[in-house]
Amino acid sequence: MDSSNRLKPDVSAPGVNIRSSVPGNGYAGGWSGTSMAGPHVAGLVALLISAHPELKGQVDGIERIIEHTAVPRTDSQSCGDVPGSEIPNNIYGWGRVDALAALGLGDSDGDGIPDWWELWHNLNPNNPTDAALDSDGDGVSNLNEYLAGTDPRDAADYFHIASITAGANCIMSFQSALNRLYTLESRTNLAVGSWTVVSGQVDIAGNADLLELIQTNIRPTPSGSIASKFESRPDLPSNSRSRRKEALAGFGFWIFNLSLVTSVPTGNADHHFPNARSRG
C-alpha cells in the first residue's frame, strides 16, 4: 500500500512454476513472477467479455465481478496495517481469481437473475429479494431490467417503444440490447387471435443502439386495431425457459404491443410480467 491507500494487490493469480510461451515459437515450464500471474487475470477479463459482451468497456463492473468471485486467501502476516486474516488484505487482495465463478452463469439465490449480472450492477447474488426492487425508481424491477438488458441504475434506461411511424409501412424504433435477438409479429386484433411472424423481421440482433423493425403494407382495420409485437431472446443453450414483459403504445388508429421474451436457466417457471410503461 502506498500513500494513495489503495489495496495492493487487488487479486492474486497463479504465478509459480508456470508453463508459458517462450521466444522461438515454443513453450517451457518453470517460470514464476507477476509476468506469469498477470496474463491469467488478463485472460479472465477477455473470457468475461467474450461470454458477456455487455461488459465491454465496463471496467468497474469487471473489477467487481473478479474481486467478489475470487477464492479468499489469508495469511498470518500483516501488511500496511491490514491484518492478513482480513478479506481483502495486502497479501492476496480479494483472493485467487476463479474463472468459473467469475463467469457467474448460475443463479445462487434463485431470483431469476444470474450471478454475474447482479455483481456487475452491485446487487447481491445471495439475496433473492433484490430482484423485485426498483433500484433506479423507473417503475421497472431489477428482474425486468435484467430480462430487457437495461441498466437497473439508470432511470432513463428501460424497455419501451422510442417512436412509431405509421404510413404505408409501420416502423417501430426502440433501444436494443447486446446479446438479444428481436422478432416482430402481428395480428389484426390486439386482444385475440394468433400472432404471425412478419417476414424478414425474425431474430434481428440487438446492437446496443436504436433498432427499427418494419411491418410493410399494413393498414388499420375498420375497428381501428392493428397489433404488433416485438420479441427478443438471447443466444443461450436450448435448456431454457421463456420470460416475457410487455408494453403498450398507441398511435392514431394503430395499437402496438411491445413484448420482450428472454431465456432463463431451466428450473425457473415461466412467468408473465405486468405491462411496462411506454413513451413516445
Buried (B, 14 or more C-beta within 10 A) or exposed (E): EEEEEEBEBBBBBEBEEBEEEEEEEEEEEEBEEEEBBEBBBEEBBEBBBEBBEBBEEBEEBBBBBBBBBBEEBEEEEBEEEBBBEEEBBBBBBBBBBBBEBBBBBBBBBEBBBBBBBBBBBBBBBEEBEBBEEBBBEBEBBBBBBBBBBBBBBEBEBBBBBBBBEBEEEBBBBBBBBBBBBBBBBBBBEBEEEEBEEBEEBBEBEBEBEEBBBBBEEBEBEEEEBBBBBBBBBBEEEEEBBEBBBBBBBEBEBBBBBBBBBBBBBEEBEEBEBEEBEBEE
